[in-house]
Amino acid sequence: MSGKLEWRRRDLVNVRGVPMICAFAQNLEEITEHFQAKDDDIVIATYPKSGTTWMSEIVDLILNDGDVEKSRRGAIFQKVPMLEFRVPGEVPPGSEILESVPSPRVIKTHLPVPLFPKSLWDKNVKIIYVARNPKDVAVSFYHFDMMNQLHPDPGTWEEYIEKFIEGNVGFGSWGAHVRDWWNLRQQKNILYIFYEDMLEDPIREIRKVAKFLGKDFSEEVVNRIGQQTSFKAMKENPLTNYTALSSTIMDQSISPFMRKGICGDWRNHFTVAQSERFDEYYQRETAGTDLTFHF
Ligand SMILES: Nc1ncnc2c1ncn2[C@@H]1O[C@H](COP(=O)(O)OS(=O)(=O)O)[C@@H](OP(=O)(O)O)[C@H]1O
């Protein structure tokens, strides 16, 4: 095997107790320990499939004052590089690409709190965390695992649900992820946003993010950002729908990156028994917190 094939469908690798995508696991601890943050870095942190790309495009437009032309300067994964992305021997790692991105850098990461780079904590950078209900995350992640060749094969849906509940999927436990970030939100510079709230009232949530980033826009600008970042617009936009990424990594003929973009698609996938099992999981994971999700 050579090239990207070497990293295809490999088992997850345990990094400090967190199951990680094999290609990304190489040198991950180096990022945690030695990635150099800058004071004006902005981080978009999420558990996978929780609205990262959507928030990334919103933040990019906010930083460019809603200038659509400027937002067309590159694909979303170039404008907002993923810190831990790595296919050794194939593409420069995200952490390296970030060294040449002009400030303020917007950094995408799915890293859980224990693996988050020390230097980003030390600099107390602005972090926007997006969380999504675990049933829709599981459905989205299952489809993503099928199409993303760097991920392990998800198996059947039945099998996948068990893996998800055990936290035996890329980036580990959903519950630990959303909880750890939630618990830190008042100590650190974190704006905690819910995907379902973005769907309910995108304009309200865009205003919230803009305010966090120190911007106050007219209605016209906010509406423009809302239109540009609607699911339909982003699905049709080759710069946001990931079609610019090699199909040897993401095979969108299996499942498109911009798949459905709704709340409640889980109803089309879970049996009643699976849903009840997941409800118990959700109760366990959020017990003792004031975290509440909409389904
Ligand atoms: N603009 C907009 N509006 C609503 N929903 C959107 C939007 N953009 C992306 N999406 C949906 O977000 C899901 C992908 O999540 P991520 O971007 O976090 O994926 S990744 O982890 O970075 O690969 C994935 O969800 P599913 O459709 O449920 O699979 C995308 O469709």
The ligand as a Gaussian input file, in Angstrom:
#p B3LYP/6-31G(d) Opt

LIG

0 1
 N      -25.544000      25.686000       6.435000
 C      -25.900000      24.585000       7.080000
 N      -27.118000      24.488000       7.653000
 C      -27.487000      23.367000       8.321000
 N      -26.706000      22.276000       8.439000
 C      -25.480000      22.330000       7.875000
 C      -25.012000      23.463000       7.181000
 N      -23.770000      23.199000       6.724000
 C      -23.462000      21.948000       7.119000
 N      -24.497000      21.421000       7.799000
 C      -24.606000      20.060000       8.355000
 O      -23.651000      19.879000       9.393000
 C      -23.230000      18.505000       9.404000
 C      -21.730000      18.459000       9.192000
 O      -21.143000      18.846000      10.397000
 P      -19.651000      19.379000      10.469000
 O      -19.471000      20.507000       9.555000
 O      -19.391000      19.595000      11.914000
 O      -18.828000      18.129000       9.941000
 S      -17.294000      17.818000      10.248000
 O      -17.258000      17.163000      11.559000
 O      -16.529000      19.055000      10.250000
 O      -16.884000      16.881000       9.182000
 C      -23.994000      17.805000       8.299000
 O      -25.185000      17.318000       8.913000
 P      -26.088000      16.130000       8.296000
 O      -26.750000      16.721000       7.097000
 O      -27.070000      15.801000       9.376000
 O      -25.178000      14.999000       7.979000
 C      -24.243000      18.976000       7.354000
 O      -25.278000      18.782000       6.443000

